[in-house]
């Protein structure tokens, strides 16, 4: 009740400004100062990290190349009915000839050719070949001249592809990234023998979950041991945990090759011990097993470290108290100790899972064909096939998947329940 | 004291300015024995002749196309000359990332006066490309694991009964599809016609399916030699130069199966977007490094055939091993009884499509 009576008399500072306003002013100054201090880092991240990623993601829908290289053709094609089954009229061929003459000078026609070749094989060489001929074209009768340069211009499908990809934005990359394509009958899944991405997304998920689970299984006892040993010996053990961090990733992965291959150390030992026959050596590498083993090893420290720092803060008196009240070893561990380590498991799992979902070099080296991830295909499209649009679309989907999982995790476990120490 | 530090500063300045006088030239290649051979045959003599040029080696050729595209978009091309395979050169030329080369003015004629265009002949597969060497993708096999009947025929790869054990094949459709069809009874001249149809692709994959469980798929050319040396595989495909060093330098029990080897080219491109001075310097280097003698010199260090006809008679002995190099060349008549030439045009059109099918096939067990 005393609150209401106080609120009626407005508190002022000595110079008569209401206290609230004065405090707000002081706080604002502080906030601006804090923002100014953060600004350099913020700008740095914005320019060197957020902007390039946004640019890369934008490529997944960008299709400016076709309308900017073939502007007249794109306009002329608007009147053509792509379902008619007949070739476009002469005006379209004339427009194409004009566009081609400009494009060959700037050498952009072959770029359009490679772009459209993703949609229909053969367009790449069609554009390259036509580019060599188009300089000798005479005025008039363009349809005939194009057909003479290459008979593929008589294929209605080529024209359908050009028309379909004539707008500056496209959903084509996202369709391709989900194993779909737009045909004349609407959007459809690709034939069975060409589907790969959804399958790989699924495998990436399953393998990442498996790797995270095996990291928990292996890391938990080690973290427990580390946190319960006296400082001197736990420091020694900690060095062993951290040692792999100081070795090159490629060296570690190659070491796994030496160990796991069929003529390798593990198989040799097993054969020598008589556990497996010489003709039935275990296939431990170039498959999923190889990926799981090598990645579990590489990511294990990311599980142990958060677990360790959480366990370190758990006071041993809780366990003693539980036991003194008659709880068995297992019961006191399961009901008293384990629940307190869940924030550590959560933090470790998020780290390991998110790192493994985007891992690429280790699966590439030890995964063979059954142990590769979606990131390997992204890398392939960036470095080798140069289909950056498709790579960007795959990247967007992967990013969205991680966000959804993170959101689910937040709903189920609660993100404030994650502790790194 | 003051005078002394002034003197030191002055000396340092003159040294800096004299260093700045030599122009750096970044040459990108594949690394390993291949870069060494280029270093010995091209870079060292060039720098001896042109003391103002300092050549810096970069080993990024495997990702050259993607990196050049990124550099070009960023507007800061840091490479001067780039070594790429022919299919990449065609793509770079298509994308406008490589300079067009005029063989008459940019390349040296043969010693007998034959023009460079005629000397290289059909090997000038793109107007942006100057080939250096002809290499081949072919098979090597373990001599101690094939019994008394060493394979002489490419189809031994598909014959797991006579030659049990794993095989190493490259993790991409190129070459594998051709070999599969060849061993499935398709005539050599019809292979690309057959492969252009969906049924032909299925046929090739079905043939590969018969050995799928016995294949180790490689993505880097160094893997097969290692797998052969470890005894992980009985036979495997790789570049012939890698097998040469495995057999002749590392003395492993491995022999070459030259049958149905696929010829491919490796050579130079000059990136677009260089300043006029750098472009002129790059062209000067190219003219030197692709003349008849230089191409023949490279064959002293690695068993790849020079791309100029006029270089072939000049190929001599290996610089260190002292063995005759001619019999180890993929182009040697004895080795080249049954050969393919990488079909650039066809694969440029179909590689994305076939690769999708091939990878989908690979991923499913």
Interface residues (C-beta under 8 A of the other chain):
Chain A: X106 X107 X108 X110 X111 X113 X114 X117 X118 X121 X122 X123 X124 X125 X128 X193 X194 X195 X196 X199 X200 X203 X261 X262 X263 X264 X286 X364 X368 X369 X370 X372 X377 X382 X383 X384 X385 X386 X387
Chain B: X62 X63 X65 X66 X69 X91 X93 X94 X95 X96 X166 X171 X202 X205 X216 X217 X219 X230 X231 X232 X345 X348 X349 X350 X351 X352 X353 X355 X356 X357 X359 X360 X361 X362 X363 X364 X365
